[in-house]
């Protein structure tokens, strides 16, 4: 679900900010909808690591 939204390749800074906000929103929604606290933390860590790699240009989706 997150990956599909990132399929659009945006090279400019504004595009990356839009993607960062979208991922942050999705992580927040996942955390609210899932009662399992450990899973929420893992989802958040994984998403933020992926986001960091993407924004640094080390990984593409």
Secondary structure by P-SEA (a helix, b strand, c coil): ccccccccccccaaaaaaaaaaaaaaaaaaaaacccaaaaaaaaaaaaaaaaaaaaccccc
